[in-house]
């Protein structure tokens, strides 16, 4: 941070980052991002004292970000970090701008690519062949695990080889360092077992990881993305299919089959039910398309 920023502000930012990590349980990556957002704001404003933080400064900062072609979604990340910091200061009775006065930019509701049941069945069967290699079995295991659990791709990559296949469930540590229960289908367990049987111990460089790259290291999100893209092409799906697409399918499948939204929220690990609400909208849209396509087709 530049010398144009007051020492007291620098000190409180350090205190805030420690608070995020220890008290709020935020990941190191999140803490690093918050540090970047706050340093950018305070360097821009050359803020020497907390009393200098006002709505004019925030507005000028947003204008500065906007003119650098930074998306409104990313602009909101900066503002969310600033609001969190201001809330932290208020707890310490430090007088400054009220965090609730900072409004976030309104961004369009995200469009989620929907795949049909028939497309999903083709996708999940795409790795299958007569003589499956270790990579084929791993790819099938990835698909079955994502569908069974609704895991985020980062959560999938974090799985260790101590998964108990005698149990139908396990605990995952997700966003915000929060624990939640997820469930293993018989198919997912079957393919994990096949993968373990096929895997030669000499191939393992990362002894703890459940799923490995061809070089024996822990899988990573971009690799999973490439696997699913490849399987989607093989399945003849002309859509942008990602690991999150399978998470979407997991959620909408539950909702369309009668699951209540609170249960789906818990299974997905959403902090707010508003996030889960997106899937009910998708489910409604999908059902409308099904009705339009099939209703009354037997009429003369």
Helices and strands as residue ranges (DSSP letters): H 7-22, H 28-45, G 50-52, H 55-66, H 72-91, G 99-101, H 117-125, H 134-149, H 153-157, E 169-173, G 175-177, E 179-183, H 186-198, G 201-203, H 221-234, H 243-256, H 261-268, H 273-294
